[in-house]
Amino acid sequence: MMSHNALSHRRGAAAIVAACAAVLAAGCAAPIRVDKSVDALALVGPDAMVYARMDAASARALVPSLVPADRARALDPLLDRTRCIALGLGRSGSALEASVGGGSGDFDAAFLGDFPFRAASLALAADASWKREGRGFVNEEAGIRAAVPGPGLVLASSRSLDPLIAGAKSPGPSPIPARLEGLASSEIVIWVPRPFSGLVASIVGETMDIPAVGLLVAAAPAPDQGTPSYDATVAFLMSDAESARIFRPALRLAWYGIARGLLGADADDALGLSFSLDGEVYRASGARLSAPSLAAALARIKEGYLLEQRPR
């Protein structure tokens, strides 16, 4: 007769084999390979309220500020292998889906980097806090769904992963208009489509009737001065040059409120920006932002989005 210990070891081995089989079965679909020419922002869906993209160094410095400290530590191994991260906060023009586990808001994320395809999936399958769900896994406590659908790609979301996986198979264009593609190649890019339809009101505390196509903040690391900092450019995109000219005073006033709301006591440098018109673009360069200040601004963007989207 088989001993109790032998039976336990056999059952444990059977469980591991079953987990491996589940991952391999789920991985029978062809691995998704994302071309390097694809903008990572195209992987987080076409309907986000706020987009953010960062290179590896910026992601390691700033992303942990967007999540609780215990979750931030858990991100370290992932961020160490990340080349680029794209985030999408909120859904514009539609009701939000409930976050799993009562999470902290609707979001999508795409990590591009050096991620071992099979090994990463097996690690999730072996972790008791993650449960198999379709082609991915769900962590109810953390309020996150995650999948490793192909080499070098990790997808995460508070909602169903199906739209992300479908989008990764056939990525669409970048959500940032071609008119701003020069700025869109910066190390850090924040793009807010139709900023005055909701997000800005939640930051400045009042509604502003300005028909802007979008607000772009592009930042790059400043020359080393001891304290990590970034040089930022701000650009409002209007539908045409005439609209930009007419709404120029309102846009300048709007930026004053946005900078105060996002940067708080560190806003003085950004408030002094000199804006100029370039066709349908109203832009200014030269804001020097410290890394903590920019991290706090990103956190406030997330909080502002959550305030705007919280059920009433």
C-alpha positions in Angstrom: 0.0 0.0 0.0 1.3 3.5 -0.9 2.4 5.6 2.1 0.7 8.9 3.0 3.8 10.9 2.1 4.2 9.1 -1.2 0.6 9.8 -2.0 0.9 13.5 -1.1 4.0 13.8 -3.4 2.2 12.1 -6.2 -0.8 14.4 -5.9 1.5 17.4 -5.8 3.3 16.3 -8.9 0.0 15.6 -10.6 -1.1 19.2 -9.7 2.1 20.7 -11.2 1.6 18.6 -14.4 -2.0 19.7 -14.6 -1.0 23.4 -14.3 1.7 22.9 -17.0 -0.8 21.2 -19.2 -3.3 24.0 -18.7 -0.7 26.7 -19.7 0.5 24.7 -22.7 -3.1 24.1 -23.8 -3.9 27.8 -23.5 -0.7 28.5 -25.4 -1.6 26.4 -28.4 -2.8 29.6 -30.1 0.1 31.1 -32.1 2.2 33.4 -29.9 1.6 37.1 -30.6 4.7 38.9 -31.9 4.5 42.7 -31.9 6.5 44.5 -34.5 8.9 47.0 -33.1 7.5 49.7 -35.3 4.1 49.5 -33.5 3.4 52.3 -30.9 2.9 50.6 -27.6 0.0 52.9 -27.0 -1.9 51.2 -29.8 -2.0 48.0 -27.6 -4.1 49.5 -24.8 -7.2 50.1 -26.8 -8.7 53.1 -28.8 -11.0 54.3 -26.1 -8.9 55.3 -23.1 -9.5 58.6 -21.3 -5.7 59.1 -20.6 -2.7 57.5 -22.3 0.8 57.3 -20.9 3.9 55.8 -22.4 7.4 55.6 -20.8 10.7 54.1 -21.6 12.4 51.6 -19.3 14.3 54.0 -17.0 11.3 56.4 -16.6 8.9 53.5 -16.0 11.1 52.2 -13.1 11.2 55.7 -11.6 7.6 56.7 -12.0 5.2 53.7 -12.3 5.5 52.6 -8.7 3.9 55.9 -7.7 0.7 54.8 -9.3 0.0 51.8 -7.1 0.1 51.0 -3.4 3.6 50.4 -1.9 3.1 46.7 -1.5 2.1 46.3 -5.2 4.9 48.6 -6.3 7.5 46.2 -4.8 5.8 43.3 -6.6 6.3 45.2 -9.9 10.1 45.4 -9.6 10.9 42.1 -11.4 8.6 43.0 -14.2 9.9 46.6 -14.6 13.5 45.3 -14.5 12.8 43.5 -17.8 10.7 46.2 -19.3 11.8 48.2 -22.4 8.6 50.3 -22.7 5.3 50.5 -20.9 2.0 51.9 -22.2 -1.0 52.7 -19.9 -4.6 53.5 -20.6 -6.7 54.9 -17.8 -10.5 55.0 -18.1 -12.9 54.5 -20.9 -14.2 57.5 -22.8 -17.7 57.6 -24.2 -19.0 54.4 -22.4 -19.8 53.1 -19.0 -16.9 51.6 -17.1 -16.8 47.9 -16.5 -16.6 46.7 -12.9 -13.0 46.1 -11.9 -12.2 42.6 -10.6 -12.0 42.4 -6.9 -13.3 45.9 -6.4 -10.0 47.3 -7.7 -8.8 50.9 -7.9 -10.2 51.8 -11.3 -10.4 50.8 -14.9 -7.0 50.5 -16.6 -5.1 48.7 -19.4 -1.3 48.2 -19.5 1.1 46.7 -22.1 4.7 45.9 -21.1 7.2 45.4 -23.9 10.6 43.9 -22.9 12.6 40.8 -22.3 10.0 38.4 -20.9 10.3 34.6 -21.2 7.1 33.5 -22.9 6.5 30.0 -21.5 8.4 30.5 -18.2 6.3 33.6 -17.3 3.0 31.8 -17.9 4.2 28.8 -15.9 5.1 31.1 -13.0 1.6 32.6 -13.0 0.0 29.1 -13.2 2.1 28.0 -10.2 1.2 31.0 -8.0 -1.9 30.3 -5.9 -3.0 34.0 -6.0 -3.5 33.8 -9.8 -6.3 31.7 -11.4 -6.6 30.6 -15.0 -9.1 32.6 -17.0 -9.2 32.1 -20.8 -5.8 32.9 -22.3 -4.7 34.7 -19.2 -5.0 34.8 -15.4 -6.9 36.7 -12.8 -5.8 37.9 -9.3 -9.1 38.8 -7.5 -7.4 40.3 -4.5 -5.2 42.7 -6.5 -8.0 43.4 -9.0 -5.8 42.6 -12.0 -6.0 40.3 -15.0 -2.7 39.4 -16.8 -1.5 37.4 -19.8 1.8 36.7 -21.5 0.4 36.1 -25.0 3.8 36.1 -26.8 7.6 36.7 -26.4 8.4 40.1 -24.9 4.8 41.1 -24.2 2.8 41.2 -21.0 -0.7 42.5 -20.9 -2.6 43.6 -17.8 -6.0 45.0 -17.2 -8.8 45.5 -14.6 -11.3 44.3 -17.2 -11.5 41.5 -19.7 -8.2 40.8 -21.5 -10.0 39.9 -24.7 -9.9 43.4 -26.3 -6.2 43.7 -25.4 -5.3 40.4 -26.9 -7.3 41.0 -30.0 -5.6 44.4 -30.4 -2.2 43.0 -29.9 -2.8 40.5 -32.7 -3.6 43.3 -35.1 -2.6 46.7 -33.6 -4.2 49.8 -34.9 -2.6 53.3 -35.3 -1.2 55.3 -32.5 -3.9 57.2 -30.6 -1.7 60.3 -30.9 -2.4 62.2 -34.1 0.4 62.4 -36.7 0.5 66.2 -36.3 2.3 65.6 -32.9 4.5 62.6 -33.9 7.7 64.6 -33.3 6.8 65.1 -29.6 5.3 61.6 -29.4 8.7 60.0 -29.6 9.8 61.4 -26.2 10.8 59.2 -23.3 7.6 60.1 -21.4 4.4 60.9 -23.2 1.0 61.7 -21.7 -1.9 62.1 -24.2 -5.4 63.2 -23.1 -7.9 63.0 -25.9 -10.7 65.6 -25.6 -9.3 66.8 -22.3 -12.0 69.3 -21.5 -14.8 66.7 -21.7 -14.1 65.4 -18.2 -10.6 64.9 -16.9 -9.5 68.5 -16.8 -12.7 69.5 -15.0 -11.9 67.0 -12.3 -8.4 68.5 -11.9 -9.2 72.2 -12.0 -12.6 71.9 -10.3 -14.8 73.5 -13.0 -16.0 72.8 -16.5 -14.3 74.6 -19.4 -16.0 74.7 -22.8 -12.9 74.4 -25.0 -13.2 72.0 -28.0 -9.6 70.8 -27.9 -8.7 67.6 -29.8 -6.2 66.7 -27.2 -3.5 67.7 -24.6 0.0 66.2 -24.9 2.8 66.4 -22.3 6.1 65.2 -23.6 9.1 64.9 -21.3 12.8 63.8 -21.5 15.5 63.5 -18.9 17.3 66.7 -18.2 21.1 67.0 -18.1 22.4 65.5 -14.9 22.2 68.0 -12.1 22.4 65.7 -9.1 18.6 65.4 -8.7 16.8 63.5 -11.5 14.5 65.9 -13.5 12.8 66.2 -16.8 12.4 68.9 -19.5 8.7 69.0 -20.5 6.8 70.3 -23.5 3.1 71.0 -23.4 0.9 71.1 -26.5 -2.8 71.6 -27.0 -4.1 70.3 -30.4 -7.1 72.0 -31.9 -9.1 70.9 -34.9 -7.7 73.8 -37.0 -5.6 76.9 -36.9 -8.6 79.2 -36.6 -9.9 77.4 -33.5 -6.4 77.5 -32.0 -6.3 81.3 -32.5 -9.8 81.9 -31.1 -9.3 79.8 -28.0 -5.7 80.8 -27.3 -6.5 82.9 -24.2 -8.7 80.2 -22.8 -6.1 77.5 -23.3 -3.5 79.7 -21.5 -5.8 80.1 -18.6 -6.7 76.4 -18.7 -3.0 75.4 -18.5 -2.6 77.7 -15.4 -5.4 75.7 -13.7 -4.0 72.3 -14.9 -0.5 73.0 -13.8 -1.6 74.2 -10.3 -3.8 71.1 -9.9 -1.2 68.6 -11.1 2.0 70.1 -9.7 0.9 71.9 -6.6 3.7 73.7 -4.9 6.1 72.7 -7.7 4.0 74.4 -10.4 5.9 77.7 -10.6 8.3 76.7 -13.3 5.5 75.3 -15.5 3.3 78.4 -14.9 5.9 80.6 -16.5 5.9 78.8 -19.8 5.7 81.0 -22.9 3.1 79.5 -25.3 3.1 80.1 -29.1 0.8 79.1 -31.9 2.0 76.7 -34.6 -1.1 76.2 -36.9 -3.6 74.1 -34.9 -1.0 73.5 -32.1 -0.7 75.8 -29.1 2.6 74.7 -27.4 5.3 75.7 -24.9 8.6 74.1 -24.0 11.1 74.5 -21.2 9.3 73.4 -18.0 11.8 71.7 -15.7 10.1 69.1 -13.5 11.8 67.0 -10.8 11.2 63.2 -10.9 9.1 63.3 -7.6 7.1 66.2 -9.0 6.3 64.4 -12.3 5.5 61.2 -10.4 3.1 63.1 -8.2 1.5 64.6 -11.3 1.0 61.2 -12.8 -0.6 60.0 -9.5 -2.9 63.0 -9.5 -3.9 62.3 -13.1 -4.9 58.8 -11.9 -6.7 60.2 -8.9 -8.4 62.9 -11.0 -9.6 60.2 -13.4 -10.9 58.1 -10.5 -12.8 61.1 -9.1 -14.4 61.8 -12.4 -15.4 58.2 -12.9 -16.5 57.3 -9.3 -20.2 56.3 -9.3 -22.4 59.0 -7.9 
